[in-house]
Amino acid sequence: MPDTFPIRKIIHVDMDAFYASVEQLDNPELRGKPIAVGGGGNRGVVSAASYEARKFGVKSAMSGMLAQRLCPDLLFVPTRFDRYREISKQVRAIFYEYTNLVEPLSLDEAYLDVTENKKGNPSASLIAQEIRSRIHKEIGITASAGISINKFIAKVASDYNKPNGQKTVNPEDVLPFLEALDIRKFYGVGKVTAEKMYQLGIFTGADLKSKTIDYLDTHFGKSGRFYYHVVRGIHTSEVKPNRIRKSLAAERTFSENLSSEIFMLEKLEHIANEVSNRLKKSNIAGKTVTLKIKYSDFTMQTRSKTLPYFISDAQVILETAKDLLYQESMQNSVRLLGISLANLNTHKKAKKPEENKTVSVQLKFAF
């Protein structure tokens, strides 16, 4: 790592089994039991699983039927996104007491830059510990955290001592930490990429670091340069408190396959209304409507149309989706429909925060 490489004090906070934890918080009878949020019925998909369920191999994106086979005592509870958003808002309120540099990734995780913070606390580790303690005491659920010099390492570290734990990777420990890391734990390396790396003899960060940038570019394209830098502790992305939304979508998976466009119209109307309500609630509009179709054989198809003006009205969204629906004949019966709106009127870039400062690695950091 170059002597003048800019480093920050970054915390990645990740709520533990968030949706499931909220359900167990609100219903004491579910505590200590294996539960899955969503996933009920023959066509259901698990949105989240409690740690009691994860012991049996139940995980998110798994079909409800498979989850039930793995864990016969599994309890399914319906999703309640309004409640999850409410709890998420309470958690973020705690974050903002420490720094304005908060970048939410989803309802249950966020990056915090505490290089300079409202508490004047020089220790990012102590700040993370205090935040986690407050989430538990004031809200009633647990969170884990990773602390390090950049977003990439903090994200990786937050998985280390889950649930209800944290890990700090100090500046002097960054390179040894990355070199010893299993390649599967590198954020951004998925299952397919990991298998490809295995075939190339890359199993750890040290193996990855031994490859030249040309080698990685050849085998991994644009991602090769990313891998080359992050394994050396180089990741300069700042915490962006005002992330610009690029799209908004809603979709539905049906209990029975739909065999005709006629049967889809009612479903599309409900989806269009949901998209419209969410657009208006956020005071945004968009120009590009995309219809998503998943067939019974799990093949996926998307069809898009860009209008010359911004829209948020449900009827206009629906009529555009109808045009896209009839654009081509159905390939098979349909199990899922979705509508998304992109090319939003959120193009104005947020001002770069003045307090998002960096410091030299030569300084003594209290992590």
C-alpha positions as CSV (number, residue, x, y, z in Angstrom):
1,M,0.0,0.0,0.0
2,P,1.5,3.4,-1.0
3,D,2.5,5.6,2.0
4,T,0.2,8.4,0.8
5,F,-2.7,6.2,0.0
6,P,-5.8,7.9,1.5
7,I,-7.6,6.0,4.2
8,R,-10.8,6.6,6.1
9,K,-12.5,5.2,9.1
10,I,-15.4,3.2,7.6
11,I,-18.0,1.1,9.4
12,H,-20.3,-1.3,7.6
13,V,-23.4,-2.1,9.8
14,D,-25.4,-5.1,8.8
15,M,-28.6,-6.1,10.7
16,D,-28.7,-9.7,11.7
17,A,-31.4,-11.7,9.8
18,F,-33.3,-8.4,9.7
19,Y,-36.8,-9.3,8.5
20,A,-36.9,-12.5,10.6
21,S,-35.5,-10.6,13.6
22,V,-38.3,-8.0,13.3
23,E,-40.9,-10.7,13.2
24,Q,-39.5,-12.3,16.3
25,L,-39.3,-8.9,18.0
26,D,-43.0,-8.3,17.4
27,N,-44.1,-11.8,18.2
28,P,-42.4,-13.3,21.3
29,E,-43.9,-16.8,20.4
30,L,-41.6,-16.9,17.4
31,R,-38.4,-16.3,19.3
32,G,-35.9,-19.1,19.3
33,K,-37.9,-20.9,16.6
34,P,-36.9,-21.5,12.9
35,I,-38.9,-19.1,10.9
36,A,-38.9,-18.0,7.2
37,V,-40.3,-14.6,6.1
38,G,-42.3,-15.2,2.9
39,G,-42.0,-18.5,1.1
40,G,-45.4,-19.9,2.1
41,G,-47.3,-22.0,-0.4
42,N,-46.2,-24.1,-3.4
43,R,-44.8,-21.1,-5.3
44,G,-43.4,-19.1,-2.4
45,V,-39.8,-17.9,-2.1
46,V,-38.0,-17.2,1.2
47,S,-37.2,-13.6,1.7
48,A,-35.3,-14.1,5.0
49,A,-34.6,-16.8,7.5
50,S,-33.9,-16.7,11.2
51,Y,-30.6,-18.1,12.5
52,E,-32.5,-21.0,13.9
53,A,-33.7,-21.9,10.4
54,R,-30.3,-21.2,8.8
55,K,-28.8,-24.1,10.8
56,F,-30.9,-26.4,8.6
57,G,-29.7,-24.8,5.4
58,V,-32.7,-22.5,4.9
59,K,-31.7,-19.2,3.2
60,S,-33.1,-16.3,1.3
61,A,-34.2,-16.8,-2.4
62,M,-34.8,-20.5,-1.7
63,S,-38.2,-22.0,-2.6
64,G,-40.6,-22.4,0.3
65,M,-41.0,-26.1,-0.6
66,L,-37.3,-26.8,-0.4
67,A,-37.0,-24.8,2.9
68,Q,-39.8,-26.9,4.4
69,R,-38.1,-30.1,3.4
70,L,-34.8,-29.0,5.0
71,C,-36.6,-27.9,8.1
72,P,-39.9,-29.7,8.8
73,D,-40.7,-27.5,11.8
74,L,-40.1,-24.3,9.8
75,L,-42.7,-21.5,10.5
76,F,-43.6,-19.2,7.6
77,V,-44.7,-15.6,8.3
78,P,-45.8,-13.1,5.7
79,T,-43.6,-10.1,4.8
80,R,-44.5,-6.7,6.3
81,F,-42.3,-4.2,4.4
82,D,-44.0,-1.2,6.0
83,R,-42.8,-2.5,9.4
84,Y,-39.3,-3.2,8.1
85,R,-39.1,0.3,6.7
86,E,-40.2,1.7,10.1
87,I,-37.5,-0.2,12.0
88,S,-34.9,0.7,9.4
89,K,-35.8,4.4,9.9
90,Q,-35.2,4.0,13.6
91,V,-31.8,2.4,13.0
92,R,-30.7,5.1,10.6
93,A,-31.7,7.8,13.1
94,I,-29.1,6.3,15.4
95,F,-26.5,6.4,12.6
96,Y,-27.1,10.1,12.0
97,E,-26.3,10.9,15.6
98,Y,-22.7,9.9,14.8
99,T,-22.2,11.1,11.2
100,N,-24.0,12.6,8.3
101,L,-22.0,10.4,6.0
102,V,-24.4,7.4,5.9
103,E,-24.9,5.4,2.7
104,P,-27.8,2.9,3.0
105,L,-27.4,-0.1,0.8
106,S,-30.8,-1.5,1.7
107,L,-33.2,-1.5,4.6
108,D,-30.8,-3.6,6.7
109,E,-27.3,-2.4,6.0
110,A,-25.3,0.9,5.5
111,Y,-21.8,2.4,5.4
112,L,-20.8,5.1,7.8
113,D,-17.8,7.3,7.4
114,V,-16.7,8.3,11.0
115,T,-13.2,9.6,10.1
116,E,-14.6,12.9,11.6
117,N,-17.8,12.3,13.6
118,K,-20.3,14.2,15.7
119,K,-19.1,12.5,19.0
120,G,-15.5,13.5,18.5
121,N,-14.6,9.9,19.2
122,P,-11.3,8.9,17.5
123,S,-12.1,5.1,17.7
124,A,-14.2,3.7,14.9
125,S,-14.3,0.4,16.8
126,L,-15.8,2.0,19.9
127,I,-18.3,3.9,17.8
128,A,-19.4,0.7,16.1
129,Q,-19.7,-1.0,19.5
130,E,-21.8,1.9,20.8
131,I,-24.1,1.9,17.8
132,R,-24.7,-1.8,18.0
133,S,-25.4,-1.6,21.7
134,R,-27.9,1.2,21.2
135,I,-29.7,-0.7,18.4
136,H,-30.1,-3.7,20.7
137,K,-31.2,-1.6,23.7
138,E,-33.5,0.9,22.0
139,I,-35.0,-1.2,19.2
140,G,-34.6,-4.8,20.4
141,I,-32.7,-6.4,17.5
142,T,-29.0,-7.1,16.9
143,A,-26.5,-5.9,14.3
144,S,-23.0,-6.8,13.2
145,A,-20.3,-4.5,12.0
146,G,-17.0,-4.4,10.1
147,I,-14.5,-1.6,10.6
148,S,-11.6,-0.7,8.4
149,I,-10.0,1.8,6.1
150,N,-12.4,1.5,3.1
151,K,-15.8,0.3,2.2
152,F,-14.7,-3.0,0.6
153,I,-12.8,-4.3,3.7
154,A,-15.5,-3.1,6.1
155,K,-18.1,-5.0,4.1
156,V,-16.1,-8.2,4.2
157,A,-15.2,-7.8,7.9
158,S,-18.9,-7.4,8.9
159,D,-19.6,-11.0,8.0
160,Y,-16.8,-12.4,10.2
161,N,-18.4,-12.4,13.7
162,K,-22.1,-12.6,12.8
163,P,-24.5,-12.6,14.5
164,N,-24.2,-9.7,17.0
165,G,-20.5,-9.2,16.6
166,Q,-17.9,-7.0,15.0
167,K,-14.4,-7.1,13.5
168,T,-11.9,-4.4,13.0
169,V,-9.1,-4.6,10.4
170,N,-6.5,-2.0,11.3
171,P,-4.4,-0.3,8.7
172,E,-1.3,-2.4,9.4
173,D,-3.4,-5.6,9.2
174,V,-5.1,-4.9,5.9
175,L,-2.7,-6.8,3.6
176,P,-2.2,-9.9,5.8
177,F,-6.0,-10.0,6.3
178,L,-6.7,-9.9,2.5
179,E,-3.9,-12.3,1.6
180,A,-5.3,-15.0,4.0
181,L,-8.9,-14.4,2.9
182,D,-10.8,-17.2,1.1
183,I,-11.6,-16.0,-2.3
184,R,-15.3,-16.8,-1.7
185,K,-15.4,-14.2,1.0
186,F,-14.3,-11.3,-1.3
187,Y,-17.3,-9.0,-1.8
188,G,-18.1,-9.0,-5.5
189,V,-16.9,-12.5,-6.1
190,G,-20.0,-14.7,-6.8
191,K,-20.3,-18.4,-7.1
192,V,-19.6,-18.5,-10.8
193,T,-16.5,-16.3,-10.5
194,A,-15.2,-18.2,-7.5
195,E,-15.4,-21.5,-9.5
196,K,-13.5,-19.8,-12.4
197,M,-10.9,-18.6,-10.0
198,Y,-10.6,-22.1,-8.5
199,Q,-9.9,-23.5,-12.0
200,L,-7.2,-20.9,-12.4
201,G,-5.6,-21.9,-9.1
202,I,-6.8,-18.9,-7.2
203,F,-8.1,-19.9,-3.8
204,T,-7.0,-17.1,-1.4
205,G,-6.2,-13.4,-1.6
206,A,-2.5,-14.3,-1.8
207,D,-3.1,-16.4,-4.9
208,L,-5.1,-13.5,-6.4
209,K,-2.4,-11.0,-5.5
210,S,0.2,-13.1,-7.4
211,K,-1.6,-12.5,-10.7
212,T,-0.6,-9.5,-12.9
213,I,-3.2,-6.9,-13.9
214,D,-2.9,-8.1,-17.5
215,Y,-3.7,-11.7,-16.5
216,L,-6.7,-10.6,-14.5
217,D,-8.0,-8.3,-17.3
218,T,-7.6,-11.2,-19.7
219,H,-9.6,-13.7,-17.6
220,F,-12.1,-11.4,-15.9
221,G,-12.5,-8.4,-18.2
222,K,-13.4,-5.1,-16.5
223,S,-13.6,-6.8,-13.1
224,G,-10.0,-7.9,-13.3
225,R,-8.7,-4.4,-12.5
226,F,-11.1,-4.2,-9.5
227,Y,-9.8,-7.5,-8.1
228,Y,-6.2,-6.4,-8.7
229,H,-6.7,-3.3,-6.6
230,V,-8.9,-4.5,-3.8
231,V,-6.6,-7.4,-2.9
232,R,-4.0,-4.7,-2.3
233,G,-6.3,-2.7,0.0
234,I,-7.0,-0.1,-2.7
235,H,-10.7,0.9,-2.9
236,T,-11.2,4.6,-3.1
237,S,-15.0,4.8,-3.3
238,E,-16.4,7.3,-0.8
239,V,-19.4,6.9,1.4
240,K,-22.2,8.6,-0.6
241,P,-25.0,9.9,1.6
242,N,-27.1,11.0,-1.3
243,R,-27.3,8.0,-3.6
244,I,-29.2,8.8,-6.7
245,R,-32.0,6.3,-7.4
246,K,-31.8,4.9,-10.9
247,S,-35.0,2.8,-11.1
248,L,-38.1,1.7,-9.2
249,A,-39.9,-1.6,-9.6
250,A,-42.6,-4.0,-8.4
251,E,-43.3,-7.6,-9.3
252,R,-45.5,-10.5,-8.4
253,T,-45.1,-14.3,-8.4
254,F,-48.4,-16.1,-8.9
255,S,-49.7,-19.1,-7.1
256,E,-50.8,-20.5,-10.5
257,N,-49.2,-20.0,-13.9
258,L,-51.0,-17.5,-16.2
259,S,-51.7,-19.0,-19.6
260,S,-53.1,-16.0,-21.5
261,E,-52.4,-12.2,-21.8
262,I,-56.0,-11.6,-20.8
263,F,-55.3,-13.1,-17.3
264,M,-52.3,-10.9,-17.0
265,L,-54.0,-7.6,-17.4
266,E,-55.6,-7.5,-13.9
267,K,-52.2,-8.5,-12.4
268,L,-50.5,-5.7,-14.3
269,E,-53.0,-3.2,-13.1
270,H,-52.2,-3.9,-9.5
271,I,-48.4,-3.8,-10.2
272,A,-48.7,-0.5,-12.1
273,N,-50.7,1.0,-9.2
274,E,-48.0,-0.1,-6.7
275,V,-45.2,1.4,-8.9
276,S,-47.2,4.7,-9.3
277,N,-47.9,5.0,-5.6
278,R,-44.2,4.5,-4.8
279,L,-43.1,7.0,-7.4
280,K,-45.5,9.7,-6.1
281,K,-44.5,9.0,-2.5
282,S,-40.9,9.7,-3.5
283,N,-41.9,12.6,-5.7
284,I,-40.2,11.2,-8.8
285,A,-41.1,10.1,-12.3
286,G,-39.5,8.3,-15.1
287,K,-39.4,7.8,-18.9
288,T,-38.4,4.1,-19.5
289,V,-41.0,1.4,-18.7
290,T,-39.7,-2.2,-18.6
291,L,-42.0,-5.2,-18.4
292,K,-40.4,-8.3,-16.8
293,I,-41.8,-11.7,-17.6
294,K,-40.7,-15.0,-16.0
295,Y,-42.1,-18.1,-17.7
296,S,-42.9,-21.4,-16.1
297,D,-39.7,-22.9,-17.3
298,F,-37.9,-20.0,-15.4
299,T,-36.7,-18.3,-18.6
300,M,-36.7,-14.5,-18.3
301,Q,-37.7,-11.9,-20.7
302,T,-37.7,-8.1,-20.5
303,R,-39.3,-5.6,-22.9
304,S,-38.7,-1.8,-22.6
305,K,-40.1,1.4,-24.0
306,T,-38.8,4.9,-23.5
307,L,-41.4,7.7,-23.6
308,P,-40.5,11.4,-24.6
309,Y,-41.8,12.6,-21.2
310,F,-41.7,11.7,-17.5
311,I,-44.6,9.7,-16.1
312,S,-45.8,8.5,-12.7
313,D,-49.5,8.0,-13.4
314,A,-50.7,4.4,-12.9
315,Q,-52.9,4.4,-16.0
316,V,-50.1,5.6,-18.3
317,I,-47.7,3.0,-16.8
318,L,-50.3,0.3,-17.3
319,E,-51.0,1.3,-20.9
320,T,-47.3,1.3,-21.7
321,A,-46.9,-2.1,-20.0
322,K,-49.9,-3.5,-22.1
323,D,-48.2,-2.3,-25.3
324,L,-45.1,-4.2,-24.2
325,L,-47.1,-7.3,-23.3
326,Y,-48.7,-7.5,-26.7
327,Q,-45.4,-6.7,-28.5
328,E,-44.5,-10.4,-28.7
329,S,-46.4,-13.7,-28.3
330,M,-46.1,-15.6,-25.1
331,Q,-43.4,-18.3,-25.1
332,N,-45.0,-20.3,-22.3
333,S,-47.3,-19.9,-19.3
334,V,-46.1,-17.1,-16.9
335,R,-45.2,-17.4,-13.2
336,L,-44.0,-13.8,-12.6
337,L,-44.7,-10.3,-13.9
338,G,-42.9,-7.1,-13.0
339,I,-42.9,-3.5,-14.1
340,S,-40.0,-1.1,-13.5
341,L,-39.5,2.6,-14.3
342,A,-36.1,3.9,-15.1
343,N,-34.5,7.0,-16.6
344,L,-35.8,8.9,-13.6
345,N,-35.8,12.6,-13.0
346,T,-33.2,12.2,-10.2
347,H,-30.3,13.0,-12.5
348,K,-29.1,16.0,-10.5
349,K,-25.9,14.8,-8.8
350,A,-25.7,15.3,-5.1
351,K,-23.0,17.8,-3.9
352,K,-19.9,16.2,-2.7
353,P,-19.8,16.5,1.1
354,E,-17.0,18.7,2.2
355,E,-16.5,16.7,5.4
356,N,-15.9,13.4,3.5
357,K,-12.1,13.8,4.0
358,T,-9.3,11.4,3.7
359,V,-6.0,11.2,5.6
360,S,-2.6,9.7,5.0
361,V,-1.8,6.2,6.1
362,Q,1.2,7.7,7.8
363,L,-1.1,9.1,10.5
364,K,-1.7,7.2,13.7
365,F,-5.2,5.9,13.6
366,A,-7.3,4.9,16.6
367,F,-9.4,2.1,15.1
